[in-house]
């Protein structure tokens, strides 16, 4: 049975087997974030933020764009046509940790586009992103 591979980033001009696997990326970022957050006593929170920050890259939409276009900028959500991958990750943090998860959700939701507003009718605000249906 063929294993399905998910990628975090592509490398232009290089075959898929050279690309960074999403699982490896999440674990690496989790360890880095933990180290940074330990400086202010929040290592476990940093680890979770790093581990969850790109969960939306497991979506078929993101993987299809990455594989079809070998788009090394696919993760930059603010560019037109790029799939939203941070909302699904922010939703996961909020669902997993309830109100305490909002702290991590803010960081995740803003990790490419800047920190979102909390409560406005704008679609980029965190409350609206919690309501968004993700693939």
Secondary structure, 3 states (H helix, E strand, C coil): CCCCCCEEECCCCCCHHHCEEHHHHHHHHHHHHHHHHHCCCCHHHHHHHHHHCCHHHHCHHHHHHHHHHCCCCCCCCCCCCCCCCHHHHHHHHHHHHHHHHHHHHHHHHCCCCCCCCCCCCCCCCHHHHHHCCCC
